Amino acid sequence: MSVFKRGKVWWYEFWFAGRRIQESTKATSKTVAKLAEQKRRRELEEGFNSIEDRRDERIRTIKEIAKDYLEGYRLRNRSATFAEYAIGHLTRLLGATMIVDADEAMVLGYQEQRLREKAAPKTINEEVGFLLRLLGERGELIRAHLRKQRALKLKGSKPVAKAYSPEEKQKLVEASREARSSTIYPALMLALNAGMRSAEIRHLRWHHVDLKKQFLTVGRSKTEAGEGRTIPLNAALLEALQKHAEWYTLRFGKIEPDWYLFPFGRANHLDPTRPITTIKTAWANAKERAGVTGRLHDSRHTLITELAESGAGDQTIMDIAGPRVAANAEAL
């Protein structure tokens, strides 16, 4: 046993399975500190021996397994942007924690810490999901215990869909047209006139757009059924995309079919071979100038509402906005 004092508080230090364990007992009594060390040793030994033939895995840290998890995730998924973001927070706050120490209290503590950092409940829930998956079998046990306690997911306020009024819509269009961002005006017009989701807009390539025949084909979508749907370009959207094509040609010298309409990067460091990761900042600036509140996704809802009010049938709405909106069309 090895206990030592730092200030008024006793610490313990020992080696376990080749790893140095040095932790505060938070106690001012040496006797209590020795008992705390014994308890900690017993916890590690019990956890270390709970699963046969996987002892080395049990003493790995979350930072170590997160690295391996991300490598596999990138191979299996088309985009790892959010996974990298979520796991970045996990390793920042829990990176030094060994798998053997992972438990429900750790997850609850993580939730509280992220709430104090003003993270949204939905974001925290997705981060915890990644945490439990990368913990493997231990994560499944923790998930079951938290679900039984009804503490697995934080409750968040679900955004209420709205349709912009004609006046709000006009203000948003004018503000986005005058914005410094080359992205927000054509992106908003795609949402307002084609009912496209943010991810669909961000992953749109030039071979998906036919300005001569005046239609576009949705590429990557939230659902398989949403991919490949063909949307006609009305006059307003056609004009916006034509102007965007002119800017694009001036900026890059040409347009390649596989290049993205909205390139990755900023200012003079744009890469048309990669899609923009987010439109949130440009959207926030545009709606602030317009004096309008709401989400970019509400532009899609606005189109669906306009189509329903104009008497368009479910099939027409599905053809433009995708199959998942049909059930809600009558309620709009």
N, C-alpha and C positions, 0 to 999 in steps of 0.2 A: 504494500500500500504506500502511496505517496501523496500526502496532502501538504499544502503550503499556503501561506497567507499573503494576500495582496490588500494592503490597507487594513480594513477591519473584517474583510470577507475571506473565508477559506475556499481554496480551489483544490481539485484533485487532478492527478496526471498519471496515466498508465498506458501501456501498449496493449492493443487488442487486435489479433489477427493481422499483425503487421502494420496496424494503423495507430498513430499516436492520438490518444484521447485526452484533451485538456479542457476542463469545463469548470465553471463557477458553481459552488454549492449554494450560493446566496445565503450562507449561514455564517454567523460570527462565533460559533462553537466548534472546536476541533473535534469533539466527540460526534457531534451531528454530522460534521464533514466526512468523517470516516464511515459512518453509517450510509451516507449518501453515495460514497464511492462504492461500497459493497452492493448497494441496490442497483447502481448503474452497471456494474460488472455483470450482475445477475440478469438484468434486462437484455444486455448485449448478448450474453451467452444463450439465453432462451430464444431470442430472435434469430441468432446465428444458427442454431441447431433445429429450428422449426421445420425446415424443408431440406430433405436429404439431397446430397450431391449438388447443392447450389449455394454453398457457403460463401464462396468468393463473390458471387453476385450480390449477396445480402449486405456486404460492407461497402459496395460501390456508392458513390454519392449521386444525388439527383443531377448534378451538373454533368457527371460522366455518362449516365444513361441517357440524358437528354441529347447529348451529342450523337450517340448511336441512333437514337430514335429519329432525329431530324434527317440523318443520312438516308434511312429507309423511307421516311415520309416523302422526301424529294423524289425518290425513284418511283413511288406508287401514285403520286398526285401531280396534276398538271401545274398547280401553283402551291408554293409553300410559304407565301408571304405572311398570312395570318398565323400559321403555325410557328414561324420564326419569331413573330411579334409576341405571341402568347408564351412560348417557351423561354423567350428572353426575360420576361417578368418572373417566370418560375425559377430560373437559375439565379436571377438577381436576388430574390428573397429566400429561396430554399436550396440554392446550389450546393451548400456544404453539408446538407442533411443526408445521412446514410439511409439506404432503403430500410434497414433494420429499425430505424427510428421513425419511419413514416407511419402515421396513425391518424385517427379522426381529428384529434386536437390540432395536429399540424395543418390539416385542411381548413378547419374552422379559423385558425389563426391567420392563415393566408387570406381567407375571405375578408376578415376584419381589416387586415393591413391594406388590401387593395381598395376597400371601401373608404378608408381614411385618405387614400390617394385620389379619391373622387372617380375611380373607375366605375363604369356602368355595370349593374348587376348581370346583364346579359354577357358582357365581356368576361366578367369574373367566372361565370358559369362555364363558359367555353374554355377558359384557361384551366379550371379545375378538371374539366373533361380530359384535356391533354395530360394533366398531371397523373390522373388515375390510370389512363391508358399506358403511359410509359412506365408506371410502377408494376404493370403486369398482374400477376396473381394477387399480390398484396393490395394493389389498387382495387381489384374486384371485391375483396373483403371489406376494404374501407368504404367503397361505394354502397355495399349492402347495408353496412351499419349506419351510414349517414342517411340512407333512404328510409330506414326504419325509424330514425329519429326525426325525419322530415327536415333534414338540414343539408341535403345534398345540393339543392339549388336555391339561390337567392331569388326572391320575388322582385320583379321589376315592372315598372309601368309600361304596358304595351303601347307603342305609338299609335295614335288614332289617325286613320287615313282621312285626308281632306281633299277637296277639289278646289283649286284656285278659282276665284271669281274672274270674270273677263277683265276687270280693272287690275287685279293682282297679276294676272297672266301677262297683260301688256307691260306692266311695270318691270316684271322679271325679264321679259324679252328685251326691252330697251336697255336695262341695266347690264345684262349679259353681253349685248351687242357692243356696248361702249367699254367693256372691261379690257384690262391689259392682257388678261389670259386669252390665249388663242383657242382654248379648249371649251370654255363654259358656254359660249353661244351655240356652236353646233351640237354640243352635248345636250343642252336644254331643248333645242329644237327636236332632237331625236326622241327625247322623253315625252315632249308635248305632242308631237305629231306622229310618232311611230310606237309610242307606248313601251319603249325599251327600258329595261332595268339598267342600273349603273354598271353592273358587271358586263352586261351585253354590250353596252356602249364602249366601255374601256377595251374590250377585246375585239372590236370591230376592225376588220382588215379591208384594204381597198378592193380586194377581189370579191368582197361581199356586196359592194356598192356598184350599181350600174346607172350612171348619170344619164346615159343616152336613152336607155329604155325606161328610166325613172322608177326603179325599184331597188330594194336591198334585201339581202338574205341574212337572217340572224345566224351568227356563228355560235360561239360558246354561250350557253344559257344556264340558268339555275336548274332547269329540268331538261331531260332528254327530249320530251315532247315539245319544248319551247325552241329547241335548236332546229334550224333549217326552215323556219317559217318565213314566208315571203311577204314583204310589206311595200305597198306602193308609196311613192314619194309625192306628197302634195306640193303645191307651188311654193309654200313657205319653206318647207324642209329642203326641197330641191335647190332653192336659191341659197340657203345656208350652207349646204354641202358643196355647191359650186364655188362659193367664196372661200370655203375652207380648202378646197382643192387648189385654188389659185395661191393661197397663202402657203400651202404645203409645197407646191412646186417651186415657189420663190425661195423657200427655206432650205429645201433639200436638193433642188435642181431637177428632180424628177419624182415620179410616183411609181413604186414597185408594188405589184399585186399583193405580195405577202406582208407588206409593211402595215403597221397599225395606223389608223386615222389619228389616234391620240398617242403620240410617242412618249416614251419614258424620259425623265430627266427634267432639267430646268434651264431656262434661258438659252445660252449658247451651247449647252451640253445635252442636246436631245438625241435620243437613239430610237429611230423609227422601227427598228427590228424588235423592240420590246414595248409592251403596252404600259401606259400610265398606271400607276398603282392606286391613285385616289383622285377624286374630283372634289372632295369635301371642302378644301380651302377656297378654291375658286367659287364654289357654290355659296359658301358662307359669305364671301365678299360681295357677290352679286345680289343676294337677297337682302344684305344689309343696306346696300345702295338703293335697292328698290323699296325698302321699308316694309318687306313682306316676311312673314314667318312661315316655316314649313320645311319639308324635306324635298330633295330632288325627286324621290320616289313618288311624291304627291303629284308631280307633273304627269306621271303615268296614270295615276288615279284620275286626274283631271280629264285626260283623253277618254278613258273608259266611261266616265260619267257623261261626257259630251256625246259619245257614240250611243249610249243607252237612251239618253234623253232625245236624241234625234230619231229614235225608232229603229236603230240598227239591231239586227237579230243576234242571238247568241253566237251563231257560227261566224258572223262577220267580226264580232268582237274577239272571238277566239283566234281567228286567222291573223288578226293584227297584234293583239296583246298576249296571246298564248292561251292554252287550255285551262289554266288554273283560275281564270277570272270568270268563267262562264257561270259558276254557281252563285256568284255575287252580283251578276249583272242586273238582275231584276230588282235587287235591293238598292241600287244606285239611283 
